[in-house]
Amino acid sequence: MDFQINNLDNNTLLNLYKALLKPRLIEEKMLILLRQGKISKWFSGIGQEAIAVGVTLALDKDEYILPMHRNLGVFTSRNIPLYRLFGQWQGKASGFTKGRDRSFHFGTQDHKIVGMISHLGPQLGVADGIALASKLNSQNHVVAVFTGEGGTSEGDFHEALNVASVWQLPVLFCVENNGYGLSTPTNEQYNCQHIADKGAGYGMESHIIDGNNVLEVYNRVRDIAENVRHNPRPILVEFKTFRMRGHEEASGTKYVPQELMDSWALNDPVVNYEAFLKGQGILSESDVTSIKETILNEINEHLDIAFAEEDIVPNKTNELDDVYKKFVYQEVNGSYETKEVRFIDAISEGLKQSMERHPNLVIMGQDIAEYGGAFKITEGFLEQFGKERVRNTPICESAIIETAMGLSIAGIKSVVEMQFADFVTSGFNPVVNYLAKSHYRWSQNADVVLRMPCGGGVAAGPFHSQTNEAWFTKTPGLKVVYPAFPYDAKGLLNTAMNDPNPVLFFEHKGLYRSIRQDVPTDYYTLPFGKASIIREGSNITIISYGAAVHWALETLDRNPTIKADVIDLRTLQPMDTQAIYASVKKTGKAIILHEDSLFGGIASDISALIMENCFKYLDAPVIRVGSLETPIPFAPQLETQYLPKNRFEIALNELFKY
């Protein structure tokens, strides 16, 4: 192994050795504890330590690193107290996730580390967001993000590299190529000679580095990072390495030919670097003994602290309180001056006034800049706010949602326009697994609003007409807003921008240009979790939201003998259950109307809540009305049959007569 000192002083060389040795000794101890059942799982990085250590020490301490589950050296090189790491692995309160997640599935703002989730790919896009924040804030920082050779097969890899290249973001995409994705060898993962070869396809500079040579890693990454700080751009770095143990300990290594194991054992990054320092007269055997003793004493001391800590006592209140970042709603009343606007205009006004109110708010989406968006909601925004804040994106929902998460980590708000709510499926993973879970896991909020143009009645067919809110009301950690009127749309959108939690804001396309209302011209807010009582009556409670509210009102206009409370929920998460209960207790009958297909829709949960909390007040069964159990069709006559508008009138009259 060719070690090049490159003018590094002896102190730096020795610090690299200590940093390299520390994760190795911790791992050896963890493997013993794993066999003793004192930790639940372990992903070994033995053989790969030089990459994590070299990259981390090559960066400045205020630059973010996004490691993987084999990058213990990142955490130790950033000097995280070991007892906290040990507490994390044992599910103790001193860990970073309060027992809610394991391994390296956590981050820490104090050390500028953002840990992975098990889906691997999303953190690549998150790195894009952090790097974008660096550019927006003129910080000249580099972001380093890790993945394995297996992770490069995921679509997130392509999307993240493409976005980083198009936007020239200062990201070091660090690929640890250890030859196997679990047991699948690289020749079954990709069909090019080197992963670095993929950089050319993105117009991206790439490098291949010996990942077992800590000096090569440190020197080359340090030079690359310094260059990128002055000339921001993404770099793809492939580290050639090998892991000497299984993907995780239970996996074993039987699938690896023994001769391959033997050859890579000769390239052990710790053993070879230690031998080099000894050969240079920089390190003696007594130094090695002393350094190991110091590290082992630290390990044992901090293990004692972790072992002595009491196990977490479950507390339901604590668990529920940590799902969302605390948000104290501040009511802002608009002026008495109003003007009649369409639903779509109210959304555009709210978005514009929020952009004016929050100078750090960024809008991202397909065709939203010069073109003004598919529905022209952001028309004129580019001229007022500039291209840095109104950003056209490639067609890559997943990476842009991840980028929004990265912006939030770096303290910048964002709103992402899904061109149609249907397209969120291409970014479903980061929504439900990253945005929704991060605050609960390690107290990192996702200050992100996803705008979701949705709904049928416009003959747009199965891929542009879904109303898919139930996918997200089921996911703890997300807030779901679904207004039916221009006044509500503007006020609730402004609140969504203020809320530091992820909000999915559903906008029914059929209402965009069909519904008008007098709306305050100034900025104002409306609270989440507060339903609107549209009409009052004593016969029946009608519960609905979105376009279905208007169907209910039209139905009542045709049936004047039915006097009903009409509850427009406005927000589905949080939901105003008290308004529902109060009305049902008054009327004794309830019918729930939504546009989504019936089975699995939110009406089922509302019905169950009414049955559980208002059963003794009911004079009839709770009725649910929704769309057919088919995809939404294109032909107008088929779409009319699919939607529940006509069936609602029949069900309402039957319930009235019950």
Stockholm file with secondary structure:
# STOCKHOLM 1.0

chainA/1-658         MDFQINNLDNNTLLNLYKALLKPRLIEEKMLILLRQGKISKWFSGIGQEAIAVGVTLALDKDEYILPMHRNLGVFTSRNIPLYRLFGQWQGKASGFTKGRDRSFHFGTQDHKIVGMISHLGPQLGVADGIALASKLNSQNHVVAVFTGEGGTSEGDFHEALNVASVWQLPVLFCVENNGYGLSTPTNEQYNCQHIADKGAGYGMESHIIDGNNVLEVYNRVRDIAENVRHNPRPILVEFKTFRMRGHEEASGTKYVPQELMDSWALNDPVVNYEAFLKGQGILSESDVTSIKETILNEINEHLDIAFAEEDIVPNKTNELDDVYKKFVYQEVNGSYETKEVRFIDAISEGLKQSMERHPNLVIMGQDIAEYGGAFKITEGFLEQFGKERVRNTPICESAIIETAMGLSIAGIKSVVEMQFADFVTSGFNPVVNYLAKSHYRWSQNADVVLRMPCGGGVAAGPFHSQTNEAWFTKTPGLKVVYPAFPYDAKGLLNTAMNDPNPVLFFEHKGLYRSIRQDVPTDYYTLPFGKASIIREGSNITIISYGAAVHWALETLDRNPTIKADVIDLRTLQPMDTQAIYASVKKTGKAIILHEDSLFGGIASDISALIMENCFKYLDAPVIRVGSLETPIPFAPQLETQYLPKNRFEIALNELFKY
#=GR chainA/1-658 SS CCCCCTTCCHHHHHHHHHHHHHHHHHHHHHHHHHHTTSSSCCCCCTTCHHHHHHHHHHSCTTSCEECCTTCHHHHHHTTCCHHHHHHHHTTCTTSSSTTSSCTTCCEEGGGTEECCCTTCTHHHHHHHHHHHHHHHTTCCCCEEEEEETTGGGSHHHHHHHHHHHHTTCCEEEEEEECSEETTEEGGGTCSSSCGGGGGGGGTCEEEEEETTCHHHHHHHHHHHHHHHHHSCCCEEEEEECCCSSCSSTTTCSTTSCHHHHHHHHTTCHHHHHHHHHHHTTSCCHHHHHHHHHHHHHHHHHHHHHHHHSCCCCCCHHHHHHTSSCCCCCCCCCCCSCEEEEEHHHHHHHHHHHHHHHCTTCEEEETTCSSSCCTTSTTTTHHHHHCTTTEEECCSCHHHHHHHHHHHHHTTCCEEEECSSGGGGGGGHHIIIIIITTHHHHHSCCCCEEEEEEECSSSCCCTTSCCCCTHHHHTSTTCEEECCCSHHHHHHHHHHHHHCSSCEEEEEEGGGTTTCEEEEESSCCCCCTTCCEEEECCSSEEEEECTHHHHHHHHHHHHCTTCCEEEEECCEEESCCHHHHHHHHHHHSCEEEEEEEESTTSHHHHHHHHHHHHHGGGCSSCCEEEEECSSCCCSSHHHHHHHSSHHHHHHHHHHHHHC
#=GC SS_cons         CCCCCTTCCHHHHHHHHHHHHHHHHHHHHHHHHHHTTSSSCCCCCTTCHHHHHHHHHHSCTTSCEECCTTCHHHHHHTTCCHHHHHHHHTTCTTSSSTTSSCTTCCEEGGGTEECCCTTCTHHHHHHHHHHHHHHHTTCCCCEEEEEETTGGGSHHHHHHHHHHHHTTCCEEEEEEECSEETTEEGGGTCSSSCGGGGGGGGTCEEEEEETTCHHHHHHHHHHHHHHHHHSCCCEEEEEECCCSSCSSTTTCSTTSCHHHHHHHHTTCHHHHHHHHHHHTTSCCHHHHHHHHHHHHHHHHHHHHHHHHSCCCCCCHHHHHHTSSCCCCCCCCCCCSCEEEEEHHHHHHHHHHHHHHHCTTCEEEETTCSSSCCTTSTTTTHHHHHCTTTEEECCSCHHHHHHHHHHHHHTTCCEEEECSSGGGGGGGHHIIIIIITTHHHHHSCCCCEEEEEEECSSSCCCTTSCCCCTHHHHTSTTCEEECCCSHHHHHHHHHHHHHCSSCEEEEEEGGGTTTCEEEEESSCCCCCTTCCEEEECCSSEEEEECTHHHHHHHHHHHHCTTCCEEEEECCEEESCCHHHHHHHHHHHSCEEEEEEEESTTSHHHHHHHHHHHHHGGGCSSCCEEEEECSSCCCSSHHHHHHHSSHHHHHHHHHHHHHC
//
